[in-house]
Amino acid sequence: VPLIEKRIQNPVQIERALTRISHEILERNGGVADVVLVGMHSRGVPLAQRISTAIERFEGV
């Protein structure tokens, strides 16, 4: 069975979504003091790393 690749979001939209998620994490937790990001090995780890990088950029950590 051939796999059909379909893009739901382009790279700019993905970056915008990750930025928003990162801001939401900061807003809902009042900063980064008690935040732990955990990602499932297959794709969650790279996602958690991208969110972590964005949070570091915003917070200057």
C-alpha positions as CSV (number, residue, x, y, z in Angstrom):
1,V,0.0,0.0,0.0
2,P,1.7,3.3,-1.1
3,L,1.8,6.0,1.5
4,I,0.3,9.3,0.5
5,E,2.2,12.3,1.9
6,K,0.0,15.3,2.7
7,R,1.3,18.5,4.3
8,I,-1.1,19.9,6.8
9,Q,1.1,22.9,7.7
10,N,4.0,24.6,5.9
11,P,7.2,25.3,7.8
12,V,6.2,28.9,8.7
13,Q,2.9,27.7,10.1
14,I,4.6,25.0,12.2
15,E,7.1,27.5,13.6
16,R,4.2,29.8,14.5
17,A,2.3,27.0,16.2
18,L,5.5,26.0,18.2
19,T,5.9,29.7,19.2
20,R,2.3,29.8,20.4
21,I,2.6,26.6,22.3
22,S,5.8,27.8,24.0
23,H,4.2,31.1,25.0
24,E,1.2,29.1,26.4
25,I,3.4,27.0,28.5
26,L,5.1,30.0,29.9
27,E,1.8,31.9,30.5
28,R,0.1,29.0,32.2
29,N,3.0,28.1,34.4
30,G,4.2,31.6,35.3
31,G,7.6,31.1,33.9
32,V,10.0,28.1,33.6
33,A,10.9,27.4,37.2
34,D,8.8,24.1,37.5
35,V,8.4,23.2,33.9
36,V,9.6,19.8,32.6
37,L,9.2,18.9,28.9
38,V,8.9,15.2,28.1
39,G,8.7,13.8,24.6
40,M,8.0,10.3,23.3
41,H,11.1,9.0,21.6
42,S,9.9,8.7,18.0
43,R,8.9,12.3,17.4
44,G,8.2,13.8,20.7
45,V,11.8,14.4,21.7
46,P,12.6,16.6,18.7
47,L,9.3,18.5,19.3
48,A,10.2,19.0,23.0
49,Q,13.6,20.2,22.0
50,R,12.2,22.8,19.6
51,I,9.8,24.0,22.3
52,S,12.6,24.1,24.8
53,T,14.7,26.2,22.4
54,A,11.8,28.6,21.9
55,I,11.3,29.0,25.6
56,E,15.0,29.6,26.2
57,R,14.9,32.3,23.5
58,F,11.9,34.0,25.1
59,E,13.1,33.7,28.7
60,G,16.8,34.4,28.0
61,V,17.6,31.2,29.9
